[in-house]
């Protein structure tokens, strides 16, 4: 019989989808380090939950503490398991593509014979993080990486 002090499996495992954690790891490609606060904000969870997630990722070898212990970096194993790739799009290239898309949306909105209507456009991706180079958008990205027009 377990003692009253022991924790059940649900208390040990944080209520965070693995896909969200993998998406976060994917987003960290190209970063020197990140903080537990970054993880908590991205996943939309409390700091205590983020700390549990980091502990699990560290045990699995996906992350390691950076110098000083307050920041973390994603290991090669973390990059591999998340399927991350080196960011290769410049912000200028992304902004140019978004401007062209905005023009095409405006043209469709003016065309009353168009077979469809565009009521809202949503752009998502790490280009909103203001990094110099970014990855292609991933549909599993966090809510903070969304821009509406």
N, CA, C and O of each residue as an XYZ file, in Angstrom:
596
protein
N       0.842     -1.177      0.000
C       0.000      0.000      0.000
C       0.889      1.243      0.000
O       1.795      1.347      0.827
N       0.644      2.198     -0.923
C       1.491      3.388     -0.969
C       1.247      4.282      0.236
O       0.131      4.372      0.748
N       2.295      4.930      0.673
C       2.149      5.854      1.800
C       1.441      7.118      1.342
O       1.332      7.387      0.146
N       0.966      7.884      2.304
C       0.248      9.122      1.990
C       1.171     10.147      1.344
O       0.707     11.049      0.647
N       2.473     10.014      1.569
C       3.426     10.979      1.029
C       3.810     10.672     -0.414
O       4.341     11.541     -1.106
N       3.549      9.449     -0.880
C       3.927      9.120     -2.261
C       2.991      9.810     -3.241
O       1.838     10.097     -2.918
N       3.495     10.071     -4.436
C       2.715     10.769     -5.448
C       2.220      9.785     -6.490
O       2.909      8.827     -6.841
N       1.029     10.032     -6.973
C       0.512      9.188     -8.046
C       1.200      9.569     -9.348
O       1.828     10.623     -9.443
N       1.077      8.698    -10.359
C       1.695      8.969    -11.659
C       1.201     10.254    -12.279
O       1.964     10.938    -12.962
N      -0.081     10.610    -12.057
C      -0.610     11.835    -12.652
C      -0.023     13.073    -12.005
O       0.058     14.119    -12.649
N       0.391     12.984    -10.744
C       1.010     14.139    -10.095
C       2.444     14.336    -10.571
O       2.947     15.460    -10.586
N       3.108     13.237    -10.962
C       4.482     13.333    -11.422
C       4.568     13.825    -12.862
O       5.489     14.565    -13.205
N       3.632     13.429    -13.698
C       3.629     13.811    -15.106
C       2.843     15.107    -15.301
O       1.661     15.163    -14.961
N       3.468     16.129    -15.833
C       2.750     17.386    -16.048
C       1.697     17.238    -17.147
O       1.883     16.463    -18.085
N       0.598     17.977    -17.033
C      -0.488     17.885    -18.018
C      -0.198     18.701    -19.284
O      -0.922     19.642    -19.607
N       0.856     18.331    -19.983
C       1.278     19.064    -21.176
C       1.407     18.068    -22.326
O       2.073     17.043    -22.182
N       0.779     18.357    -23.463
C       0.910     17.441    -24.606
C       2.362     17.356    -25.086
O       3.063     18.363    -25.181
N       2.787     16.143    -25.382
C       4.158     15.938    -25.862
C       4.414     16.725    -27.138
O       5.519     17.226    -27.350
N       3.386     16.839    -27.999
C       3.553     17.581    -29.254
C       3.892     19.046    -28.989
O       4.671     19.647    -29.729
N       3.313     19.620    -27.940
C       3.605     21.019    -27.600
C       5.045     21.166    -27.128
O       5.718     22.141    -27.460
N       5.510     20.201    -26.360
C       6.895     20.233    -25.883
C       7.859     20.084    -27.062
O       8.865     20.789    -27.134
N       7.558     19.178    -27.976
C       8.415     18.987    -29.151
C       8.441     20.247    -30.020
O       9.480     20.606    -30.575
N       7.293     20.909    -30.131
C       7.231     22.147    -30.900
C       8.106     23.221    -30.252
O       8.785     23.978    -30.946
N       8.085     23.281    -28.920
C       8.946     24.233    -28.215
C      10.412     23.920    -28.505
O      11.186     24.819    -28.832
N      10.793     22.651    -28.388
C      12.181     22.274    -28.671
C      12.561     22.655    -30.094
O      13.673     23.119    -30.347
N      11.635     22.456    -31.013
C      11.871     22.812    -32.415
C      12.115     24.319    -32.538
O      12.989     24.756    -33.286
N      11.336     25.100    -31.798
C      11.480     26.561    -31.826
C      12.821     27.030    -31.280
O      13.291     28.108    -31.644
N      13.442     26.240    -30.413
C      14.684     26.685    -29.787
C      15.901     26.513    -30.686
O      17.000     26.944    -30.335
N      15.712     25.889    -31.840
C      16.839     25.708    -32.771
C      17.345     27.084    -33.191
O      16.563     27.935    -33.617
N      18.598     27.291    -33.075
C      19.181     28.581    -33.434
C      19.338     29.516    -32.240
O      19.969     30.567    -32.354
N      18.768     29.142    -31.096
C      18.939     29.942    -29.884
C      20.133     29.420    -29.096
O      20.385     28.216    -29.064
N      20.860     30.323    -28.467
C      21.969     29.906    -27.621
C      21.411     29.269    -26.346
O      21.891     28.224    -25.909
N      20.409     29.895    -25.761
C      19.802     29.363    -24.543
C      18.387     29.906    -24.407
O      17.982     30.811    -25.135
N      17.647     29.340    -23.466
C      16.285     29.747    -23.180
C      16.031     29.510    -21.693
O      16.805     28.821    -21.028
N      14.949     30.081    -21.177
C      14.661     29.976    -19.751
C      13.394     29.163    -19.500
O      12.603     28.905    -20.407
N      13.231     28.772    -18.254
C      12.004     28.050    -17.887
C      10.791     28.956    -18.076
O       9.690     28.478    -18.346
N      10.994     30.243    -17.935
C       9.897     31.188    -18.172
C       9.469     31.177    -19.646
O       8.280     31.250    -19.956
N      10.455     31.084    -20.550
C      10.146     30.981    -21.981
C       9.268     29.763    -22.240
O       8.283     29.838    -22.974
N       9.639     28.640    -21.628
C       8.869     27.411    -21.799
C       7.464     27.570    -21.232
O       6.488     27.190    -21.879
N       7.353     28.129    -20.026
C       6.047     28.315    -19.383
C       5.142     29.209    -20.216
O       3.962     28.904    -20.390
N       5.680     30.312    -20.736
C       4.880     31.230    -21.553
C       4.455     30.576    -22.864
O       3.320     30.750    -23.306
N       5.352     29.835    -23.478
C       5.039     29.188    -24.742
C       3.950     28.136    -24.577
O       3.018     28.060    -25.377
N       4.079     27.333    -23.537
C       3.106     26.272    -23.303
C       1.843     26.763    -22.606
O       0.835     26.056    -22.576
N       1.893     27.967    -22.045
C       0.741     28.508    -21.323
C       0.493     27.762    -20.025
O      -0.650     27.470    -19.674
N       1.583     27.452    -19.307
C       1.470     26.721    -18.050
C       2.172     27.484    -16.938
O       2.915     28.434    -17.184
N       1.920     27.048    -15.713
C       2.555     27.660    -14.543
C       4.043     27.306    -14.514
O       4.478     26.337    -15.136
N       4.803     28.103    -13.787
C       6.246     27.888    -13.675
C       6.562     26.514    -13.097
O       7.527     25.877    -13.519
N       5.768     26.048    -12.141
C       6.001     24.742    -11.524
C       5.826     23.618    -12.544
O       6.582     22.646    -12.533
N       4.841     23.747    -13.415
C       4.615     22.742    -14.461
C       5.782     22.773    -15.446
O       6.271     21.721    -15.857
N       6.229     23.964    -15.828
C       7.366     24.091    -16.749
C       8.615     23.450    -16.139
O       9.395     22.813    -16.847
N       8.806     23.617    -14.830
C       9.960     23.013    -14.166
C       9.901     21.489    -14.259
O      10.928     20.841    -14.462
N       8.707     20.913    -14.111
C       8.559     19.453    -14.245
C       8.870     19.002    -15.674
O       9.526     17.982    -15.886
N       8.394     19.773    -16.641
C       8.650     19.437    -18.044
C      10.150     19.471    -18.315
O      10.682     18.582    -18.979
N      10.826     20.483    -17.810
C      12.279     20.592    -18.011
C      12.993     19.413    -17.370
O      13.930     18.866    -17.951
N      12.561     19.015    -16.177
C      13.178     17.872    -15.508
C      13.058     16.615    -16.368
O      14.023     15.865    -16.521
N      11.886     16.394    -16.920
C      11.676     15.226    -17.779
C      12.537     15.317    -19.030
O      13.151     14.330    -19.436
N      12.587     16.520    -19.657
C      13.413     16.681    -20.857
C      14.894     16.479    -20.533
O      15.641     15.935    -21.346
N      15.313     16.918    -19.347
C      16.716     16.745    -18.958
C      17.035     15.262    -18.742
O      18.090     14.789    -19.163
N      16.137     14.535    -18.096
C      16.338     13.097    -17.876
C      16.447     12.374    -19.212
O      17.242     11.445    -19.351
N      15.662     12.791    -20.186
C      15.685     12.160    -21.498
C      16.872     12.600    -22.346
O      17.113     12.041    -23.415
N      17.613     13.600    -21.874
C      18.787     14.065    -22.600
C      18.485     15.091    -23.673
O      19.336     15.367    -24.519
N      17.277     15.667    -23.656
C      16.882     16.640    -24.667
C      17.357     18.050    -24.354
O      17.500     18.865    -25.266
N      17.604     18.354    -23.093
C      18.070     19.677    -22.684
C      19.154     19.526    -21.621
O      19.233     18.511    -20.931
N      19.982     20.555    -21.507
C      21.001     20.619    -20.457
C      21.044     22.037    -19.924
O      20.731     22.986    -20.643
N      21.434     22.187    -18.655
C      21.542     23.546    -18.121
C      22.700     24.291    -18.779
O      23.769     23.729    -19.017
N      22.463     25.552    -19.061
C      23.529     26.412    -19.582
C      24.352     26.893    -18.389
O      23.978     26.660    -17.240
N      25.448     27.550    -18.654
C      26.282     28.038    -17.563
C      25.484     28.959    -16.666
O      24.730     29.805    -17.146
N      25.647     28.799    -15.376
C      24.925     29.622    -14.418
C      23.669     28.927    -13.908
O      23.168     29.273    -12.839
N      23.159     27.964    -14.645
C      22.031     27.171    -14.181
C      20.653     27.782    -14.313
O      19.664     27.101    -14.040
N      20.543     29.031    -14.718
C      19.227     29.669    -14.849
C      18.668     29.557    -16.266
O      17.492     29.833    -16.506
N      19.508     29.158    -17.177
C      19.085     29.013    -18.565
C      19.373     27.593    -19.026
O      20.127     26.853    -18.394
N      18.754     27.234    -20.144
C      18.872     25.896    -20.686
C      19.247     25.965    -22.154
O      19.039     26.985    -22.811
N      19.802     24.869    -22.666
C      19.996     24.769    -24.107
C      19.503     23.402    -24.556
O      19.543     22.428    -23.804
N      19.042     23.355    -25.790
C      18.536     22.121    -26.370
C      19.704     21.332    -26.937
O      20.516     21.865    -27.694
N      19.785     20.073    -26.571
C      20.889     19.219    -27.013
C      20.641     18.729    -28.437
O      19.568     18.940    -29.004
N      21.633     18.084    -28.992
C      21.475     17.464    -30.314
C      20.352     16.440    -30.317
O      19.618     16.322    -31.298
N      20.213     15.694    -29.213
C      19.123     14.719    -29.100
C      17.770     15.420    -29.121
O      16.822     14.941    -29.743
N      17.689     16.557    -28.436
C      16.433     17.330    -28.430
C      16.095     17.871    -29.806
O      14.929     17.903    -30.199
N      17.120     18.298    -30.542
C      16.898     18.792    -31.898
C      16.436     17.666    -32.815
O      15.555     17.856    -33.654
N      17.037     16.498    -32.648
C      16.681     15.358    -33.490
C      15.260     14.888    -33.212
O      14.471     14.710    -34.140
N      14.931     14.687    -31.943
C      13.609     14.152    -31.596
C      12.489     15.122    -31.973
O      11.378     14.692    -32.283
N      12.768     16.415    -31.949
C      11.737     17.402    -32.294
C      11.635     17.630    -33.798
O      10.675     18.234    -34.276
N      12.628     17.145    -34.542
C      12.613     17.338    -35.989
C      12.983     18.745    -36.412
O      12.599     19.193    -37.492
N      13.721     19.442    -35.573
C      14.065     20.826    -35.908
C      15.087     20.889    -37.027
O      15.858     19.956    -37.252
N      15.070     22.004    -37.714
C      16.024     22.274    -38.778
C      16.603     23.655    -38.531
O      15.989     24.486    -37.861
N      17.779     23.893    -39.072
C      18.374     25.214    -38.922
C      17.480     26.257    -39.572
O      17.041     26.075    -40.708
N      17.205     27.350    -38.866
C      16.408     28.421    -39.471
C      17.130     28.984    -40.684
O      18.313     29.316    -40.602
N      16.427     29.097    -41.815
C      17.108     29.579    -43.017
C      16.380     30.710    -43.736
O      16.883     31.222    -44.736
N      15.212     31.108    -43.251
C      14.509     32.238    -43.872
C      14.874     33.522    -43.142
O      14.899     33.559    -41.912
N      15.157     34.577    -43.905
C      15.396     35.874    -43.277
C      14.051     36.549    -43.010
O      13.049     36.257    -43.663
N      14.056     37.445    -42.047
C      12.835     38.191    -41.731
C      12.371     38.976    -42.951
O      11.172     39.073    -43.211
N      13.318     39.537    -43.700
C      12.968     40.304    -44.888
C      12.222     39.438    -45.903
O      11.246     39.887    -46.504
N      12.670     38.216    -46.093
C      12.025     37.300    -47.032
C      10.608     36.948    -46.568
O       9.681     36.891    -47.376
N      10.450     36.716    -45.283
C       9.129     36.399    -44.734
C       8.195     37.597    -44.873
O       7.041     37.440    -45.271
N       8.683     38.788    -44.548
C       7.859     39.994    -44.657
C       7.447     40.245    -46.107
O       6.317     40.663    -46.364
N       8.340     39.998    -47.046
C       8.031     40.163    -48.472
C       6.928     39.184    -48.889
O       6.001     39.555    -49.609
N       7.034     37.937    -48.433
C       6.015     36.935    -48.749
C       4.667     37.309    -48.125
O       3.625     37.136    -48.756
N       4.681     37.811    -46.910
C       3.438     38.226    -46.255
C       2.802     39.420    -46.972
O       1.581     39.494    -47.102
N       3.633     40.344    -47.432
C       3.107     41.498    -48.169
C       2.451     41.049    -49.473
O       1.387     41.545    -49.842
N       3.088     40.113    -50.163
C       2.511     39.593    -51.407
C       1.199     38.861    -51.129
O       0.241     38.986    -51.893
N       1.157     38.112    -50.055
C      -0.070     37.407    -49.684
C      -1.179     38.396    -49.339
O      -2.336     38.196    -49.709
N      -0.825     39.453    -48.635
C      -1.808     40.482    -48.265
C      -2.403     41.133    -49.513
O      -3.603     41.407    -49.561
N      -1.570     41.378    -50.516
C      -2.055     41.946    -51.781
C      -3.013     40.988    -52.483
O      -4.044     41.407    -53.010
N      -2.672     39.707    -52.487
C      -3.543     38.716    -53.125
C      -4.871     38.595    -52.388
O      -5.917     38.424    -53.016
N      -4.836     38.682    -51.063
C      -6.079     38.635    -50.281
C      -6.947     39.846    -50.603
O      -8.159     39.719    -50.773
N      -6.323     41.025    -50.688
C      -7.068     42.246    -51.012
C      -7.714     42.129    -52.388
O      -8.853     42.558    -52.574
N      -7.003     41.558    -53.350
C      -7.556     41.389    -54.701
C      -8.756     40.448    -54.691
O      -9.750     40.697    -55.373
N      -8.663     39.371    -53.920
C      -9.790     38.431    -53.836
C     -10.987     39.091    -53.156
O     -12.130     38.874    -53.557
N     -10.727     39.888    -52.140
C     -11.823     40.565    -51.432
C     -12.554     41.551    -52.341
O     -13.754     41.771    -52.178
N     -11.841     42.145    -53.293
C     -12.465     43.099    -54.219
C     -13.216     42.412    -55.352
O     -14.104     43.009    -55.961
N     -12.870     41.175    -55.632
C     -13.478     40.435    -56.728
C     -14.784     39.793    -56.259
O     -14.777     38.770    -55.575
N     -15.912     40.416    -56.642
C     -17.210     39.919    -56.210
C     -17.584     38.599    -56.877
O     -18.503     37.916    -56.426
N     -16.883     38.237    -57.944
C     -17.146     36.971    -58.631
C     -16.257     35.837    -58.123
O     -16.334     34.713    -58.618
N     -15.432     36.132    -57.155
C     -14.541     35.094    -56.617
C     -15.383     33.982    -55.998
O     -16.411     34.249    -55.376
N     -14.946     32.741    -56.168
C     -15.740     31.618    -55.657
C     -15.694     31.473    -54.129
O     -16.367     30.606    -53.571
N     -14.913     32.305    -53.460
C     -14.837     32.230    -52.005
C     -14.560     33.612    -51.433
O     -14.187     34.529    -52.164
N     -14.743     33.760    -50.125
C     -14.482     35.011    -49.415
C     -13.446     34.762    -48.325
O     -13.462     33.725    -47.661
N     -12.569     35.701    -48.155
C     -11.576     35.611    -47.085
C     -11.991     36.598    -46.004
O     -11.922     37.813    -46.194
N     -12.421     36.063    -44.874
C     -12.887     36.930    -43.795
C     -11.768     37.271    -42.815
O     -11.781     38.334    -42.194
N     -10.797     36.363    -42.681
C      -9.712     36.600    -41.737
C      -8.491     35.832    -42.212
O      -8.607     34.712    -42.708
N      -7.333     36.431    -42.059
C      -6.083     35.751    -42.378
C      -5.239     35.694    -41.114
O      -5.177     36.663    -40.357
N      -4.603     34.578    -40.892
C      -3.786     34.390    -39.700
C      -2.404     33.914    -40.124
O      -2.275     32.938    -40.862
N      -1.387     34.598    -39.660
C      -0.008     34.182    -39.923
C       0.580     33.695    -38.607
O       0.397     34.326    -37.567
N       1.283     32.578    -38.657
C       1.921     32.074    -37.451
C       3.318     31.600    -37.783
O       3.629     31.277    -38.929
N       4.145     31.565    -36.775
C       5.509     31.104    -36.969
C       6.476     31.879    -36.107
O       6.106     32.864    -35.468
N       7.702     31.435    -36.091
C       8.666     32.093    -35.215
C       9.212     33.399    -35.786
O      10.072     34.032    -35.173
N       8.712     33.811    -36.971
C       9.114     35.128    -37.486
C       8.606     36.228    -36.557
O       9.117     37.347    -36.585
N       7.614     35.920    -35.746
C       7.084     36.892    -34.795
C       7.991     37.060    -33.575
O       7.777     37.956    -32.760
N       8.993     36.206    -33.452
C       9.912     36.278    -32.317
C      11.049     37.265    -32.543
O      11.871     37.471    -31.650
N      11.108     37.872    -33.714
C      12.108     38.885    -34.056
C      13.530     38.325    -34.145
O      14.496     39.054    -33.918
N      13.661     37.056    -34.468
C      14.990     36.477    -34.694
C      15.462     36.865    -36.091
O      14.653     37.209    -36.952
N      16.763     36.807    -36.308
C      17.326     37.175    -37.609
C      16.959     36.146    -38.676
O      16.693     36.511    -39.821
N      16.943     34.890    -38.319
C      16.570     33.807    -39.235
C      15.504     32.960    -38.565
O      15.521     32.754    -37.352
N      14.578     32.474    -39.375
C      13.454     31.725    -38.830
C      13.204     30.452    -39.635
O      13.722     30.282    -40.739
N      12.402     29.570    -39.058
C      12.035     28.317    -39.704
C      10.705     28.477    -40.418
O       9.995     29.466    -40.239
N      10.387     27.488    -41.227
C       9.063     27.435    -41.843
C       8.034     27.248    -40.734
O       8.321     26.638    -39.704
N       6.853     27.769    -40.954
C       5.796     27.683    -39.954
C       5.404     26.233    -39.699
O       5.402     25.399    -40.604
N       5.076     25.963    -38.455
C       4.652     24.632    -38.024
C       3.252     24.770    -37.454
O       3.049     25.593    -36.561
N       2.277     24.003    -37.926
C       0.900     24.138    -37.442
C       0.750     23.893    -35.950
O      -0.276     24.258    -35.375
N       1.732     23.292    -35.310
C       1.630     23.020    -33.886
C       2.269     24.104    -33.039
O       2.483     23.910    -31.842
N       2.573     25.234    -33.639
C       3.220     26.319    -32.890
C       2.302     26.851    -31.799
O       1.093     26.617    -31.800
N       2.905     27.559    -30.887
C       2.146     28.094    -29.769
C       1.246     29.243    -30.184
O       1.389     29.808    -31.269
N       0.319     29.577    -29.302
C      -0.636     30.654    -29.558
C       0.049     32.006    -29.651
O      -0.457     32.910    -30.316
N       1.199     32.159    -28.989
C       1.853     33.475    -28.997
C       2.445     33.804    -30.358
O       2.721     34.970    -30.642
N       2.642     32.817    -31.192
C       3.230     33.034    -32.502
C       2.170     33.173    -33.594
O       2.242     32.507    -34.626
N       1.190     34.041    -33.360
C       0.107     34.238    -34.314
C      -0.071     35.735    -34.548
O      -0.082     36.525    -33.604
N      -0.212     36.115    -35.818
C      -0.505     37.513    -36.155
C      -1.739     37.494    -37.045
O      -1.779     36.768    -38.038
N      -2.742     38.285    -36.695
C      -3.992     38.331    -37.448
C      -4.048     39.596    -38.285
O      -3.511     40.636    -37.905
N      -4.711     39.488    -39.438
C      -4.911     40.687    -40.268
C      -6.287     40.652    -40.876
O      -6.661     41.566    -41.611
